[in-house]
């Protein structure tokens, strides 16, 4: 495509810069392309496929190099002032014509002011109205790095603000709940024999139980948010020993039950120890809660292989649940029948899921109502 053709197509004059508005007669797709071309935050060149002459450049390239649009038009790429004495020569252009793609990292270009900038240069050959055209993209590496650093600073600020906000909300929610529980306790103690019958005392106990449940939920949500922000420390973790220790803790609850824990030996993984403790603790607690109605509860932790990949599992013989829609597992656990009995199952699974996902793994379940459940996970 010639210089004249470029400007006729986009309704511009050959003596003007390329940053003029798109012509009203252009097709919508051409208008969209022209807007992208004009507003891109990196330099763009259009080259003649046969001769390597520069047929168009965008405004950002002029800002980067200091050479106006009109000084670049009509010159062959390697003869244009910024690209002289670089790896962009006639031989590289021939290779671009042959391969249809060229990439040069850390290419040093000289600006009109005499300074040097390091860029990433990529060029593609594509069809335009039946003819091949070369489009080049020039990105200032330092400028891109500065933008990334600024974005990282903004993200870190947002993370700290979110953590501060979460901590404040947690404190603000716990405070009134503590007052409700305290006054309910005083009410039950001071008026127990005088004016409150057994029914009223029952109401007080339910108020206190609900406030404690709400405090526990707030704590769980806070810990869930912290899982997403925790720094990862990968190391060799003995999952068998960790599961054994957690099982011992769970064998001594306020109301002991006959629970058999079967922990496979020698299971290790390269993982974050703190996150794996969250995974195993919450999945084992869920399994224990779901086996509450079993005369002999059995909970197993083991591993199998799937196409050479280790898949860990925790299996129980408890109540199970309907998994017609496995995608909605968290919701399924929250909406189960008898949630008084299995309270907290949803948030425990969510914590385990978040800890697995932070390590690049996945977690899923197999279950049916009354037939127990198996939770699988990979790392």
C-alpha positions as CSV (number, residue, x, y, z in Angstrom):
1,X,0.0,0.0,0.0
2,X,1.4,3.4,-1.0
3,X,1.7,6.5,1.1
4,X,-0.9,8.1,-1.0
5,X,-3.2,5.1,-0.6
6,X,-2.8,5.1,3.1
7,X,-3.8,8.8,3.4
8,X,-6.6,8.4,0.9
9,X,-8.0,5.5,2.8
10,X,-8.0,7.3,6.1
11,X,-9.0,10.7,4.8
12,X,-5.8,12.4,5.8
13,X,-3.4,14.6,3.9
14,X,0.1,13.5,3.2
15,X,1.5,16.7,4.8
16,X,-0.3,16.1,8.1
17,X,0.4,13.9,11.0
18,X,-1.3,10.5,11.4
19,X,-3.2,11.6,14.5
20,X,-6.1,13.2,12.6
21,X,-9.7,11.9,13.2
22,X,-10.9,8.9,11.1
23,X,-12.8,9.9,8.0
24,X,-16.6,9.8,8.3
25,X,-16.9,7.6,5.2
26,X,-14.8,4.7,6.5
27,X,-16.3,1.4,7.5
28,X,-16.8,0.9,11.3
29,X,-14.0,-1.7,11.4
30,X,-11.6,0.7,9.7
31,X,-12.6,3.5,12.2
32,X,-12.0,1.1,15.1
33,X,-8.6,0.1,13.8
34,X,-7.6,3.8,13.2
35,X,-8.6,4.7,16.8
36,X,-6.5,1.8,18.1
37,X,-3.7,2.9,15.9
38,X,-3.8,6.5,17.0
39,X,-4.2,5.8,20.8
40,X,-1.9,2.8,21.2
41,X,0.6,3.3,24.1
42,X,3.4,1.8,22.1
43,X,5.0,2.8,18.7
44,X,3.5,1.3,15.5
45,X,4.9,1.4,11.9
46,X,3.3,0.2,8.7
47,X,5.8,-0.9,6.1
48,X,5.6,-1.7,2.4
49,X,6.0,-5.4,2.0
50,X,8.1,-5.2,-1.1
51,X,10.4,-2.3,-0.4
52,X,10.4,-1.8,3.4
53,X,9.4,1.8,3.0
54,X,7.6,3.3,6.0
55,X,4.0,4.1,4.9
56,X,2.5,5.2,8.3
57,X,3.4,5.6,11.9
58,X,1.4,6.4,15.0
59,X,1.7,9.4,17.4
60,X,3.2,7.5,20.2
61,X,6.2,6.5,18.1
62,X,6.9,10.2,17.5
63,X,6.7,10.8,21.3
64,X,9.1,8.0,21.9
65,X,11.7,8.9,19.3
66,X,11.2,12.6,18.8
67,X,10.9,12.2,15.0
68,X,7.6,13.6,13.6
69,X,5.5,11.5,11.3
70,X,6.5,13.3,8.1
71,X,10.3,12.6,8.6
72,X,9.8,8.9,8.7
73,X,7.4,8.5,5.8
74,X,8.9,7.2,2.5
75,X,12.2,6.0,4.0
76,X,13.2,2.4,4.2
77,X,13.1,1.1,7.7
78,X,16.9,0.6,8.2
79,X,17.6,4.0,6.6
80,X,15.3,5.9,9.0
81,X,17.4,7.9,11.5
82,X,16.3,5.9,14.7
83,X,16.9,2.5,13.1
84,X,20.3,3.1,11.5
85,X,23.2,1.0,12.7
86,X,21.0,-1.5,14.4
87,X,20.2,-5.2,13.8
88,X,17.3,-4.0,11.5
89,X,19.0,-4.2,8.2
90,X,18.1,-5.5,4.7
91,X,19.0,-9.1,5.7
92,X,16.6,-9.0,8.6
93,X,13.9,-7.6,6.3
94,X,14.4,-10.5,3.9
95,X,14.0,-12.9,6.8
96,X,10.8,-11.1,7.8
97,X,9.3,-11.4,4.3
98,X,10.2,-15.1,4.3
99,X,9.0,-16.1,7.9
100,X,6.2,-13.5,8.3
101,X,7.4,-12.6,11.8
102,X,10.4,-11.0,13.4
103,X,11.2,-10.2,17.0
104,X,14.2,-8.4,18.4
105,X,14.6,-7.9,22.2
106,X,16.7,-5.1,23.7
107,X,17.1,-3.2,20.5
108,X,18.8,0.1,21.1
109,X,17.3,3.1,19.2
110,X,18.6,6.6,19.1
111,X,16.2,9.4,19.6
112,X,16.2,12.8,17.9
113,X,17.6,14.3,21.1
114,X,20.6,12.0,20.9
115,X,19.6,9.7,23.8
116,X,19.3,5.9,23.5
117,X,16.2,3.9,24.5
118,X,16.0,0.1,24.6
119,X,12.9,-1.4,22.9
120,X,11.2,-4.6,22.1
121,X,10.7,-4.7,18.3
122,X,8.2,-7.1,16.8
123,X,6.9,-7.2,13.2
124,X,4.1,-9.3,11.5
125,X,3.1,-9.8,7.9
126,X,-0.7,-9.7,7.4
127,X,-3.1,-9.3,4.5
128,X,-4.8,-6.0,3.8
129,X,-7.2,-5.7,0.9
130,X,-5.5,-8.7,-0.7
131,X,-2.0,-7.4,-0.4
132,X,0.7,-8.2,2.2
133,X,1.5,-5.4,4.7
134,X,4.1,-5.4,7.5
135,X,3.0,-4.0,10.9
136,X,5.8,-3.3,13.4
137,X,5.3,-2.7,17.2
138,X,8.0,-0.9,19.2
139,X,7.7,-1.0,23.0
140,X,9.9,1.1,25.3
141,X,11.1,-1.6,27.8
142,X,12.0,1.0,30.5
143,X,8.7,2.7,30.1
144,X,6.8,-0.6,30.3
145,X,8.8,-1.6,33.3
146,X,7.9,1.7,35.0
147,X,4.3,1.2,34.3
148,X,4.4,-2.3,35.8
149,X,6.2,-1.0,38.9
150,X,3.5,1.7,39.3
151,X,0.8,-0.9,38.9
152,X,2.5,-3.1,41.5
153,X,2.6,-0.2,43.9
154,X,-1.0,0.5,43.3
155,X,-1.9,-3.2,43.8
156,X,0.1,-3.3,47.1
157,X,-1.6,-0.1,48.3
158,X,-5.0,-1.6,47.4
159,X,-4.0,-4.9,49.2
160,X,-3.1,-3.0,52.4
161,X,-6.2,-0.9,52.2
162,X,-8.3,-4.1,51.8
163,X,-6.6,-5.8,54.7
164,X,-7.1,-2.7,56.9
165,X,-10.7,-2.5,55.9
166,X,-11.3,-6.2,56.6
167,X,-9.6,-6.0,60.0
168,X,-11.8,-2.9,60.9
169,X,-15.0,-4.6,59.7
170,X,-14.1,-7.7,61.7
171,X,-13.6,-5.7,64.9
172,X,-16.7,-3.6,64.3
173,X,-18.9,-6.7,63.8
174,X,-17.4,-8.6,66.8
175,X,-17.9,-5.7,69.2
176,X,-21.7,-5.6,69.2
177,X,-22.0,-9.3,69.1
178,X,-19.9,-9.5,72.3
179,X,-22.2,-7.0,73.9
180,X,-25.3,-9.1,72.9
181,X,-23.8,-12.2,74.4
182,X,-22.7,-10.4,77.6
183,X,-26.1,-8.9,78.3
184,X,-27.8,-12.1,77.4
185,X,-25.6,-13.9,80.0
186,X,-26.3,-11.3,82.6
187,X,-30.0,-11.5,81.9
188,X,-30.0,-15.2,82.4
189,X,-28.0,-15.0,85.6
190,X,-29.7,-12.2,87.4
191,X,-33.3,-13.0,86.5
192,X,-33.1,-16.7,86.3
193,X,-35.1,-17.5,89.5
194,X,-37.2,-14.4,89.8
195,X,-39.0,-13.8,86.5
196,X,-37.7,-16.0,83.7
197,X,-39.2,-19.5,83.2
198,X,-37.6,-22.3,81.3
199,X,-38.9,-21.1,78.0
200,X,-37.4,-17.7,78.4
201,X,-34.1,-19.2,79.6
202,X,-34.1,-21.3,76.4
203,X,-34.5,-18.2,74.3
204,X,-31.5,-16.7,76.1
205,X,-29.4,-19.7,75.4
206,X,-30.4,-19.6,71.7
207,X,-29.4,-15.9,71.5
208,X,-26.0,-16.7,73.0
209,X,-25.5,-19.6,70.7
210,X,-26.4,-17.6,67.7
211,X,-24.0,-14.8,68.7
212,X,-21.1,-17.3,69.2
213,X,-21.9,-18.8,65.8
214,X,-21.8,-15.4,64.2
215,X,-18.4,-14.6,65.8
216,X,-17.1,-17.9,64.6
217,X,-18.3,-17.1,61.1
218,X,-16.7,-13.7,61.1
219,X,-13.4,-15.3,62.2
220,X,-13.7,-17.9,59.4
221,X,-14.3,-15.2,56.8
222,X,-11.3,-13.2,58.1
223,X,-9.1,-16.3,58.0
224,X,-10.4,-17.0,54.5
225,X,-9.4,-13.6,53.3
226,X,-5.9,-14.0,54.9
227,X,-5.4,-17.3,52.9
228,X,-5.6,-15.3,49.7
229,X,-3.0,-12.8,50.9
230,X,-0.5,-15.2,52.6
231,X,3.0,-15.4,51.2
232,X,3.8,-18.8,49.8
233,X,6.7,-20.8,51.2
234,X,7.2,-24.0,49.2
235,X,9.0,-26.9,51.0
236,X,8.8,-30.7,51.4
237,X,5.8,-31.4,53.6
238,X,5.1,-34.7,55.3
239,X,1.3,-34.9,54.8
240,X,0.9,-38.2,56.7
241,X,2.5,-36.8,59.9
242,X,0.4,-33.6,59.6
243,X,-2.8,-35.6,59.1
244,X,-1.9,-37.9,62.1
245,X,-1.4,-34.9,64.4
246,X,-4.6,-33.3,63.3
247,X,-6.5,-36.6,63.8
248,X,-5.1,-36.9,67.3
249,X,-6.4,-33.4,68.1
250,X,-9.9,-34.4,66.7
251,X,-10.0,-37.6,68.8
252,X,-10.3,-35.5,71.9
253,X,-13.3,-33.2,71.4
254,X,-15.7,-32.1,74.2
255,X,-17.9,-35.2,73.4
256,X,-15.7,-38.1,72.5
257,X,-16.9,-40.5,69.7
258,X,-15.8,-43.7,68.2
259,X,-14.0,-42.4,65.1
260,X,-11.4,-44.4,63.2
261,X,-8.8,-42.5,61.3
262,X,-6.9,-44.4,58.7
263,X,-3.9,-42.4,57.6
264,X,-1.7,-43.7,54.8
265,X,2.0,-43.5,55.6
266,X,4.8,-41.8,53.6
267,X,2.6,-39.2,51.8
268,X,4.7,-36.1,51.1
269,X,4.4,-33.2,48.7
270,X,6.2,-30.0,47.8
271,X,3.8,-27.4,49.1
272,X,3.2,-24.6,51.6
273,X,3.0,-26.2,55.1
274,X,0.7,-23.6,56.6
275,X,-1.7,-23.9,53.7
276,X,-1.6,-27.7,53.7
277,X,-2.5,-27.6,57.4
278,X,-5.5,-25.5,56.6
279,X,-6.5,-28.0,53.8
280,X,-6.2,-31.1,55.9
281,X,-7.6,-29.6,59.1
282,X,-10.8,-28.3,57.4
283,X,-11.4,-31.4,55.3
284,X,-10.9,-33.7,58.3
285,X,-13.2,-31.5,60.4
286,X,-15.9,-31.7,57.7
287,X,-15.5,-35.5,57.5
288,X,-15.8,-35.8,61.3
289,X,-19.0,-33.6,61.4
290,X,-20.6,-35.5,58.5
291,X,-20.0,-38.9,60.3
292,X,-21.7,-37.7,63.5
293,X,-24.6,-40.1,63.0
294,X,-22.5,-43.1,62.4
295,X,-22.1,-45.7,65.2
296,X,-18.6,-46.4,63.8
297,X,-17.2,-43.5,61.9
298,X,-14.3,-44.1,59.5
299,X,-12.2,-41.3,58.0
300,X,-9.4,-42.2,55.5
301,X,-6.6,-40.1,54.1
302,X,-4.7,-41.5,51.2
303,X,-3.3,-41.0,47.7
304,X,-3.8,-42.5,44.2
305,X,-2.3,-41.7,40.8
306,X,-4.1,-40.3,37.8
307,X,-2.0,-40.3,34.6
308,X,1.2,-40.1,36.8
309,X,-0.1,-37.2,38.9
310,X,-0.6,-37.8,42.6
311,X,-4.2,-37.2,43.7
312,X,-4.8,-37.0,47.5
313,X,-8.2,-37.8,49.1
314,X,-10.1,-37.7,52.3
315,X,-12.9,-40.2,52.5
316,X,-15.6,-40.7,55.1
317,X,-18.6,-43.0,55.6
318,X,-20.9,-40.2,56.8
319,X,-24.2,-38.6,55.7
320,X,-22.9,-37.5,52.3
321,X,-24.7,-34.9,50.1
322,X,-26.2,-34.6,46.7
323,X,-23.7,-33.5,44.1
324,X,-26.0,-33.1,41.1
325,X,-24.3,-29.8,40.4
326,X,-20.6,-30.2,41.4
327,X,-19.8,-26.6,40.3
328,X,-22.0,-25.4,43.1
329,X,-20.3,-27.5,45.8
330,X,-19.9,-24.5,48.2
331,X,-23.6,-23.6,47.8
332,X,-24.7,-27.2,48.1
333,X,-22.9,-27.5,51.5
334,X,-24.5,-24.3,52.7
335,X,-28.0,-25.4,51.8
336,X,-27.9,-29.0,53.1
337,X,-30.6,-30.3,55.3
338,X,-29.8,-30.5,59.0
339,X,-27.3,-27.6,58.8
340,X,-27.5,-27.3,62.6
341,X,-25.7,-30.6,62.7
342,X,-23.3,-29.8,59.9
343,X,-22.9,-26.1,60.6
344,X,-19.8,-24.5,59.0
345,X,-19.3,-27.2,56.3
346,X,-19.4,-24.6,53.5
347,X,-16.9,-22.2,54.9
348,X,-14.5,-25.0,55.8
349,X,-14.6,-26.3,52.3
350,X,-14.1,-22.8,51.0
351,X,-11.0,-22.4,53.1
352,X,-9.6,-25.7,51.9
353,X,-10.4,-24.8,48.3
354,X,-8.8,-21.4,48.5
355,X,-5.6,-22.9,50.0
356,X,-5.4,-25.5,47.2
357,X,-6.0,-22.9,44.5
358,X,-3.2,-20.7,46.0
359,X,-0.8,-23.6,45.3
360,X,-2.0,-24.1,41.7
361,X,-4.0,-27.2,42.5
362,X,-7.6,-28.2,42.2
363,X,-10.2,-29.8,44.5
364,X,-13.4,-31.7,43.8
365,X,-15.7,-34.2,45.5
366,X,-17.7,-37.3,44.9
367,X,-20.7,-38.0,47.1
368,X,-24.3,-39.1,47.4
369,X,-26.8,-38.6,50.2
370,X,-26.4,-41.3,52.8
371,X,-23.3,-42.8,51.1
372,X,-20.4,-40.8,52.5
373,X,-18.1,-38.4,50.6
374,X,-14.6,-38.3,49.1
375,X,-12.8,-35.0,48.6
376,X,-9.9,-35.1,46.1
377,X,-7.2,-32.6,45.7
378,X,-4.0,-32.1,43.6
379,X,-1.1,-29.7,44.1
